[in-house]
């Protein structure tokens, strides 16, 4: 089988040998009955890492956000605010609205994913009752930007001053912390609830965690069951997530260095428009000018390099656990060759 350098997403990683061993040795029980010790250990450890009281293991980040919104917005007509470029508004099928009847008001994200505190306050209203503001960090569609402690604090405080609770979609919060050389708990200190993924930069095969106050998580556990997210012997996959939390956080800076190297090289290539300085973490976005994006992805895949796109001209490449510095050096000339060979669109 020919070698493939898969830059489509950091969700494509495979369990490491140490992770597989942890999965094989995991103690398990029926998690729905509260009997799975590995899942309980993961929930406690994950909550502690982001400075929250309790955690709830869920199959995906999308479910983590859905359960959070359903638990925060308890009365019919309660509404939430999320960013115009947020994962919640663009990549989750508007599940909170479709499944929970929760209206989502849209605040404008700037190029880094920041929302103006004044707009958050202006969007809050007593009827229909706005109860929640959702913040994303890192911000996927805004180039994997890492919002700073000050930016997080300003948005969160504005929401609280408007009487709103705050949920952080921190799918890649550990990437943000690594880029900013701080702790995840510092970034989300003022937030009420936080969701983060084990199956992206941390490299586990499946799973996310929803964290927050213990009474909130107790209610969320019932909502998770309603949404079909309760599991039985979940310790097998919880062990992989726990291993990732213990062994794969410090290495995230390697992914960031690989992404910066890739961005710097691609920015110099023909038909590319991008500012490599905008690559904060492990996500590289660039726009193609004068050539066909789908044809670029097709030809690049034939060369053994996979990538994705968010529009016909916008290309997304993501570094991760299964992509080495050598892989990046090998991918760069292939990308250049494909770009040089593309016909004008």
PLY file of the C-alpha trace (Angstrom):
ply
format ascii 1.0
element vertex 345
property float x
property float y
property float z
element edge 344
property int vertex1
property int vertex2
end_header
0.00 0.00 0.00
1.51 3.39 -0.97
2.46 5.76 1.83
-0.19 8.39 2.64
0.36 11.65 4.50
-3.09 12.39 5.87
-3.59 16.08 6.60
-7.39 16.06 6.40
-7.88 16.38 10.17
-6.40 15.46 13.53
-9.36 13.09 13.94
-7.65 10.51 11.68
-5.03 9.46 14.24
-4.70 5.83 15.24
-4.10 4.53 18.77
-0.45 4.22 19.72
0.91 0.89 21.05
0.85 2.26 24.60
-2.74 3.39 24.16
-3.78 -0.01 22.80
-2.16 -1.67 25.78
-4.04 0.62 28.17
-7.29 -0.23 26.37
-6.60 -3.97 26.65
-5.91 -3.70 30.39
-8.81 -1.38 31.24
-11.04 -2.24 34.17
-14.64 -1.99 33.05
-18.19 -2.06 34.32
-21.59 -0.81 33.24
-21.14 2.95 32.99
-24.88 3.62 32.83
-25.11 2.04 36.27
-22.08 3.98 37.48
-19.94 0.85 37.60
-17.12 1.62 35.18
-14.04 2.60 37.21
-11.93 3.69 34.24
-14.61 6.04 32.96
-15.02 7.52 36.42
-11.25 8.03 36.70
-11.21 9.75 33.32
-14.10 12.06 34.22
-12.38 13.14 37.44
-8.98 13.65 35.82
-10.36 15.55 32.83
-12.46 17.87 34.99
-9.45 18.63 37.17
-7.32 19.52 34.13
-9.71 22.34 33.21
-10.45 23.38 36.80
-14.04 22.15 36.98
-15.81 20.06 39.63
-17.03 17.13 37.56
-17.00 15.60 34.11
-19.20 13.53 31.84
-17.70 11.25 29.17
-19.57 11.50 25.85
-18.99 9.85 22.46
-18.21 13.08 20.58
-17.65 16.80 20.87
-20.88 17.42 19.00
-22.78 15.46 21.64
-20.87 17.27 24.39
-22.00 20.62 23.04
-25.55 19.37 22.46
-25.85 18.02 26.01
-24.42 21.28 27.36
-26.99 23.39 25.52
-29.87 21.09 26.46
-28.83 21.23 30.11
-28.30 24.99 30.24
-31.47 25.88 28.31
-34.04 24.22 30.53
-37.20 26.18 29.72
-38.95 26.09 26.37
-37.87 29.15 24.41
-34.55 29.61 26.21
-31.97 30.67 23.66
-28.20 30.64 23.26
-25.63 32.80 21.48
-22.86 31.31 19.33
-20.35 32.72 16.87
-21.00 33.08 13.16
-18.07 30.78 12.36
-18.54 28.44 15.32
-18.57 24.68 15.11
-21.95 24.76 16.86
-23.50 26.85 14.06
-21.72 25.30 11.08
-20.83 21.67 11.73
-23.31 20.16 14.18
-26.49 20.15 12.11
-27.96 22.77 14.47
-28.83 19.87 16.75
-29.71 22.14 19.66
-32.43 23.74 17.52
-33.53 20.62 15.65
-33.57 18.31 18.66
-34.02 20.67 21.59
-35.97 23.59 20.15
-33.23 25.98 21.30
-32.92 29.12 19.16
-29.28 30.11 18.55
-28.57 33.80 18.04
-25.45 34.57 16.04
-22.67 36.92 17.12
-20.05 37.94 14.56
-16.69 36.22 14.84
-13.68 38.24 13.70
-10.88 36.60 11.70
-9.54 34.90 14.85
-12.90 33.81 16.25
-13.22 36.58 18.83
-16.67 38.00 19.57
-17.02 41.61 20.67
-18.16 41.82 24.31
-20.51 44.69 23.42
-22.29 42.53 20.86
-22.67 39.65 23.32
-24.33 42.05 25.74
-26.53 43.55 23.01
-27.77 40.14 21.86
-28.89 39.10 25.35
-32.59 39.73 25.93
-35.16 38.93 28.61
-37.76 37.47 26.21
-37.26 35.16 24.51
-34.88 34.54 27.39
-31.22 34.39 26.41
-29.41 32.19 28.92
-26.13 31.05 27.37
-23.15 32.30 25.39
-20.94 29.75 23.58
-17.25 30.50 22.99
-14.91 28.36 20.87
-11.16 27.98 21.54
-9.15 27.08 19.52
-11.32 28.38 16.72
-11.49 25.79 13.95
-12.89 27.79 11.03
-10.76 30.80 11.93
-7.51 28.99 11.25
-7.14 27.21 14.56
-6.60 30.54 16.30
-5.80 30.39 20.01
-7.81 33.03 21.85
-5.80 34.52 24.70
-6.57 34.55 28.40
-7.53 38.22 28.12
-9.84 37.60 25.16
-11.51 34.68 26.93
-11.92 36.71 30.09
-13.37 39.72 28.27
-16.01 37.65 26.43
-16.90 35.59 29.49
-17.22 38.57 31.79
-19.39 40.43 29.29
-21.70 37.43 29.05
-21.92 37.12 32.82
-22.61 40.83 33.19
-25.52 40.32 30.77
-26.87 37.54 33.00
-25.74 34.70 30.73
-23.93 31.50 31.56
-20.91 30.59 29.43
-20.10 27.32 27.69
-16.72 26.83 26.03
-16.45 24.55 23.04
-12.83 23.72 23.80
-12.50 20.78 21.43
-8.82 21.74 21.04
-8.36 23.72 24.28
-5.10 21.90 24.97
-3.77 23.14 21.62
-4.70 26.68 22.65
-2.96 26.28 26.00
0.17 24.87 24.37
0.32 27.72 21.85
-0.11 30.34 24.58
2.18 28.54 27.06
-0.47 28.47 29.74
-2.79 25.92 31.35
-6.23 24.96 29.98
-7.73 25.75 33.38
-6.43 29.31 33.12
-8.06 29.83 29.74
-11.48 28.64 30.92
-11.31 29.78 34.55
-14.35 32.07 34.24
-16.48 29.73 32.10
-19.33 27.76 33.61
-18.95 24.63 31.47
-16.30 23.33 29.08
-16.25 20.56 26.49
-13.03 19.19 25.04
-12.15 16.31 22.73
-9.80 13.38 23.23
-10.08 12.29 19.59
-8.40 15.30 17.95
-4.94 16.55 18.93
-4.75 14.24 21.93
-4.97 11.26 19.59
-7.53 8.97 21.23
-9.84 6.98 18.93
-13.11 8.33 20.32
-14.66 10.49 22.99
-15.03 13.94 24.54
-15.72 15.29 27.99
-18.25 17.82 29.26
-17.16 19.48 32.50
-18.73 21.89 34.95
-20.33 22.15 38.40
-21.27 18.80 39.91
-25.00 19.52 39.99
-24.89 20.56 36.34
-23.09 17.34 35.37
-25.62 15.30 37.35
-28.40 16.80 35.21
-26.33 16.46 32.06
-25.91 12.74 32.73
-29.67 12.32 32.35
-29.68 14.41 29.16
-26.85 12.28 27.77
-29.00 9.20 28.32
-31.95 10.88 26.60
-29.71 11.70 23.63
-28.53 8.10 23.34
-25.01 8.82 24.54
-24.88 6.56 27.59
-22.51 3.64 27.20
-21.93 0.32 28.91
-18.35 -0.94 29.28
-16.97 2.40 28.16
-13.76 1.90 30.12
-12.16 0.41 27.02
-12.33 3.72 25.17
-12.05 5.80 28.35
-8.68 4.14 28.95
-7.48 5.43 25.59
-8.66 8.94 26.46
-7.00 8.76 29.89
-3.76 7.60 28.27
-3.96 10.52 25.83
-4.50 12.97 28.67
-1.47 11.60 30.50
0.93 11.14 27.57
-0.01 13.29 24.56
-0.50 16.82 25.90
3.15 17.90 26.03
3.82 16.77 22.44
1.18 19.13 20.94
3.91 21.72 20.42
5.44 19.35 17.86
2.24 19.51 15.80
2.31 23.29 16.02
5.91 23.45 14.83
5.05 21.18 11.90
2.07 23.36 11.01
4.18 26.53 11.09
6.78 24.90 8.83
4.05 23.83 6.40
2.41 27.26 6.42
5.68 29.08 5.81
6.45 26.88 2.81
2.97 26.93 1.27
2.72 30.71 1.60
5.60 31.03 -0.90
3.97 28.82 -3.53
2.13 29.98 -6.67
-1.66 30.42 -6.59
-1.68 30.63 -2.77
-3.02 33.49 -0.67
-2.34 33.25 3.07
-0.57 34.87 5.99
1.55 32.19 7.67
1.67 34.29 10.82
-1.98 33.34 11.35
-1.06 29.71 12.07
-1.29 29.55 15.86
-1.73 25.84 16.36
-2.04 22.72 14.19
-4.49 23.95 11.53
-3.29 25.52 8.28
-5.78 27.32 6.03
-5.00 28.90 2.68
-6.93 30.17 -0.32
-6.23 29.15 -3.91
-6.28 31.90 -6.52
-6.85 31.21 -10.21
-6.92 27.40 -9.93
-9.57 24.83 -9.07
-9.59 23.68 -5.44
-11.28 20.29 -5.91
-8.85 19.49 -8.73
-5.96 20.47 -6.46
-7.17 18.12 -3.72
-7.71 15.32 -6.24
-4.24 15.63 -7.77
-2.60 15.99 -4.38
-4.35 12.83 -3.14
-2.93 10.99 -6.17
0.51 12.04 -4.91
-0.27 10.55 -1.48
-1.11 13.74 0.42
-4.68 14.16 1.68
-6.25 17.46 2.66
-9.72 18.95 3.02
-11.48 22.17 2.11
-14.23 24.37 3.50
-15.08 25.90 0.11
-14.01 25.33 -3.51
-11.03 27.65 -3.04
-10.23 27.27 0.68
-7.86 24.47 1.67
-7.38 23.04 5.15
-4.42 20.97 6.32
-4.05 19.70 9.88
-0.96 18.29 11.59
-1.28 15.65 14.29
0.18 12.68 16.13
0.54 10.57 12.98
2.32 13.27 10.96
6.04 13.71 11.58
8.39 16.53 10.69
9.75 14.24 7.97
6.24 13.81 6.57
5.90 17.59 6.32
9.22 17.92 4.53
8.14 15.20 2.10
4.69 16.77 1.56
5.97 20.28 0.77
7.52 19.53 -2.65
4.50 17.42 -3.60
2.17 20.32 -2.83
4.37 22.66 -4.84
4.50 20.30 -7.81
0.72 19.90 -7.89
0.16 23.66 -7.67
2.61 24.35 -10.47
0.91 21.79 -12.69
-2.65 23.03 -12.27
-4.34 24.69 -15.25
-5.80 28.16 -14.78
-9.40 28.03 -13.64
0 1
1 2
2 3
3 4
4 5
5 6
6 7
7 8
8 9
9 10
10 11
11 12
12 13
13 14
14 15
15 16
16 17
17 18
18 19
19 20
20 21
21 22
22 23
23 24
24 25
25 26
26 27
27 28
28 29
29 30
30 31
31 32
32 33
33 34
34 35
35 36
36 37
37 38
38 39
39 40
40 41
41 42
42 43
43 44
44 45
45 46
46 47
47 48
48 49
49 50
50 51
51 52
52 53
53 54
54 55
55 56
56 57
57 58
58 59
59 60
60 61
61 62
62 63
63 64
64 65
65 66
66 67
67 68
68 69
69 70
70 71
71 72
72 73
73 74
74 75
75 76
76 77
77 78
78 79
79 80
80 81
81 82
82 83
83 84
84 85
85 86
86 87
87 88
88 89
89 90
90 91
91 92
92 93
93 94
94 95
95 96
96 97
97 98
98 99
99 100
100 101
101 102
102 103
103 104
104 105
105 106
106 107
107 108
108 109
109 110
110 111
111 112
112 113
113 114
114 115
115 116
116 117
117 118
118 119
119 120
120 121
121 122
122 123
123 124
124 125
125 126
126 127
127 128
128 129
129 130
130 131
131 132
132 133
133 134
134 135
135 136
136 137
137 138
138 139
139 140
140 141
141 142
142 143
143 144
144 145
145 146
146 147
147 148
148 149
149 150
150 151
151 152
152 153
153 154
154 155
155 156
156 157
157 158
158 159
159 160
160 161
161 162
162 163
163 164
164 165
165 166
166 167
167 168
168 169
169 170
170 171
171 172
172 173
173 174
174 175
175 176
176 177
177 178
178 179
179 180
180 181
181 182
182 183
183 184
184 185
185 186
186 187
187 188
188 189
189 190
190 191
191 192
192 193
193 194
194 195
195 196
196 197
197 198
198 199
199 200
200 201
201 202
202 203
203 204
204 205
205 206
206 207
207 208
208 209
209 210
210 211
211 212
212 213
213 214
214 215
215 216
216 217
217 218
218 219
219 220
220 221
221 222
222 223
223 224
224 225
225 226
226 227
227 228
228 229
229 230
230 231
231 232
232 233
233 234
234 235
235 236
236 237
237 238
238 239
239 240
240 241
241 242
242 243
243 244
244 245
245 246
246 247
247 248
248 249
249 250
250 251
251 252
252 253
253 254
254 255
255 256
256 257
257 258
258 259
259 260
260 261
261 262
262 263
263 264
264 265
265 266
266 267
267 268
268 269
269 270
270 271
271 272
272 273
273 274
274 275
275 276
276 277
277 278
278 279
279 280
280 281
281 282
282 283
283 284
284 285
285 286
286 287
287 288
288 289
289 290
290 291
291 292
292 293
293 294
294 295
295 296
296 297
297 298
298 299
299 300
300 301
301 302
302 303
303 304
304 305
305 306
306 307
307 308
308 309
309 310
310 311
311 312
312 313
313 314
314 315
315 316
316 317
317 318
318 319
319 320
320 321
321 322
322 323
323 324
324 325
325 326
326 327
327 328
328 329
329 330
330 331
331 332
332 333
333 334
334 335
335 336
336 337
337 338
338 339
339 340
340 341
341 342
342 343
343 344
